[in-house]
Amino acid sequence: MSSTTTLNTDDLEDVIPLKISQYAVKYSIPFFLVNAGVLMYYRHYIQAILQIMLYVSSYVFWNRIFRQQWIRKLDMSIAITNILYATYVTNPYLGVRYERIWIWSICTSICVFCVNENAFFVWARLPDRTLNHWICYSSVFTHMLFLHILPSCTSIYCLIDGSIVNHE
């Protein structure tokens, strides 16, 4: 996006430049595949399939981000399904301690998502376009950390440690 372009979030124009969104494709979305591998190892096959579906939908979405696009809605639906399945099916199997860790992690991720998403689209409408790249970088890296990496690492930790504790 150039500094003279105004962002119209109702159009199917690029919301985040490709060079910025590629950071998610290269560095945080692969965490979903790692998580899927750990889930497969511990025989949580349905959750693993959901993670692979999330990997694919996120990969497609982050390769070219639009505000209103069917792939965005699909990606969010798969992410929500993943969270619900992990919360109500996979994590209770691991025990109360790991359920609590998971819940705290997911609550943190959801709160950060709400603030980050709203802040991005408020900031993006400001007339001063000189901060646009900073806003995009900030939003993308916040999203990567709290919505891709944190839940994946928390899931992996709970699966590995919870399985060890429950099988001792």
N, C-alpha and C positions, 0 to 999 in steps of 0.2 A: 504494500500500500504506500502510495506517495504521501508526502506531507500535505498536499493540497486536496486529496480525496476525502470526502466525508463518508463516514460509515453509516450505511442504511441497513439496519439489522433485519428489515423485512424483505430485502432482496436476496436473491441467491448469489450474492457476491462473496468473495473470500472474506472471511472474518479474521482469520489469523494467517499471515503469510506462510507459504510452504516451507521456507527455510527455518521458521520457528517451530512449526508443528512437527517437522521431521525429528526433532529431539525426542518427542514422545514415541514416535515410531521406532527409533533406534535404541532408546535407553530405558523406557519404562514399560512399554507394552510387552516386551519379551518376558517380564516378570510373570505375566499371566501363563505363559507356556511352562515356565519353571514350576509355578504353583500347580499346574495341571499334572506335570510329571510326578510331583510329590503326592498329589491326590491319587494318582494311579497306583503308585507304589504302596500306599496305605489302603488300597481297594475302595476308594470313594469314587466309583466310576461315573456316576451321574454328575457329581460336582466337577469332576475332571472334564467331562464333555461340555458342561456349561462354561468352564474356564477357556476351553479351546474355542468355543463359539464367541466368547467375549474377546479373545485375542483377535479372531478374524474380523469381527464387527468393528473393534477399535482400530485395527490396522487400516481398514478401508476408510473409516471416518477421519482418522487423523492424517491420512494422506492428502486430503483436501477438505478443509473444514468450511462448512456452510452453517449459518444460523438455523435456518429452517430446511431440513432435509430429512428424508425418510430414514437414511442410515443413522442419523443422530438419534432419532426416536428408537430405532431398533437397538442401537448400542446401549442406550439408557435402559431399555426394557430388559436386555440380557444382563446388564450390570445389576439391576434391581432384583431380578430373579436369582442371580448368583448370591447376592447378599442375603436374601430371604432363605434360600436353600441352606446356605452355610449356617445361618443363625438358628434355624429351626430343625434342621436335620443333621448336618455334619458335626457341628460343635457340641451339641448336647451329649453326643457319644463320647466326647473327650473329657467331660467332667465340668463341674461348676467353676473351678479356677479359670479354665480356658474359655468358658462361656463369657465370663466377666471381662477377660482380656479382649476377647473378640468384640463384645458390645462396646467397650470403651473406645476401641480402635474405630469401629464403624460409626459411632456417634461423632467422634472427632472428624472423620472423613466427611460425613454428611453436613456437619456445621461448616466446615471449611468450604465444601462445594457450594453451599448456599451463599455464603459471603463472597467467595471468589467469583462466582457466576454473575451475581448482581453487581458487584463492584466493577467487573470488566465491562459490562454493557452500559453502566453509568459513565465510567471513565471514557469509554470509546465514543460517547456522544458529545464530549466536551469539545468546544471549538478549537482549543489549542492542540494541534496535531503533532507537535514536536515530541510529546511523550508517548506517542502511539507504539513505537517499538518497545519501549520500556514496559508499557502496560501489557503488551502481548507476551513478552518474555516472562514477566512476573506472573501473569495468569497461567500460562502454560506450565511453568516450573512448579507453581503451587499445586496445580491439578495433578501433574505427574507424581509429585511427592506424596500427596495426601489421598489421591484416588486410585493410583496404580501401584505405587511402591509400598505404602503403608499397609493397605489391606492384604496385599500378596505376602509380604514378609510376616505379618501377623498370622495369617493363615498357615504359612509354612511352619512358623514357630509353634503354634498351637498343635498342629498335626504331629510334628516330630516329638516335641516334648510331652504332649498329652498321650501319645501312643506309648512312649517309653514308660511314663508314670503309671498308666493304666495296665500295662502288661508286666509290671515288676511283681 
